[in-house]
Amino acid sequence: MVYNGNDCRYYMYYAASPFGTRNSAIGVASSTNPCATGTWTDHGPILRSSSTTTDDNAIDPNVHWDSTSGWWKSWGSFFGGIKIQHMSSMTTFDGPTCTIASRPGVANNPVEAPSTFKRGKYHYLFASWDSCCKGLDSTYKTVVGRATSITGPYSDKNGVRLDQGGEPLYLTTGPTKSARAAGKRQLLLHTPLLRPQQRRQPQNGCQAAGVEWQLALYQRNDQRVQPRQRWNLPAR
């Protein structure tokens, strides 16, 4: 969900898809009062993908405001990787669609769930790698790369581009293959209400990822969100 100060409305982007296919769609609803359910207006699908006409999978939407170029939307899960495109309004797009993360040569291209933002001169891309939802066999990881342009190329700590298979590891399920899959990087950035199995610390490689501010991991305690642990992450 994002807030647009120009029209004083909140926009909630959502996706619909049969699991394992790219017959998918991203839609949006808006409201001036998000806590009042009767105020929401559903604007319907604004992006579609198809197993016969597109290579992308229109799920996992993320919308980001850039102070120099306006609104951008990134999305994608497996198949054609993660895409990004400029938004001409909260419901329409213009300009080219760019691939910002992909894993050539890896079966099913397991990358999804982008989140982009800017810190200083760099744009950062967090994404999820490998497989979730397999219990003890889950291999989900959170990765991060950075770029000087919002459309990339995003590179890992070794300079390998994320659209060429770079793997900038940030969080991992660990060698014990625990069910505590790190997965969605919202646990660090956007959604502090975590399930207990998601509370994981960054691996040592996080210090080379270029994240330059203090991150907080949260837990729910008596219906209140409390910070559990903080890390000061130095710049690369």
Secondary structure, DSSP 8 states (H G I E B T S, - for coil): -EEETTTTEEEEEEEE--TTSS-EEEEEEEES-TT-GGG-EEEEEEEEE-TTT-SS---S-EEEEETTTEEEEEE-BSTT-EEEEEESSSS-EEEEEEEEE--TTSTT--EEEEEEEEETTEEEEEEEES--SSGGG---EEEEEEESSTT---B-TTS-BGGGT---EEEE-TTTT-S-----THHHHT-----GGG-----GGGGGTT--SEEEEEEEETTEEEEEEEEE----
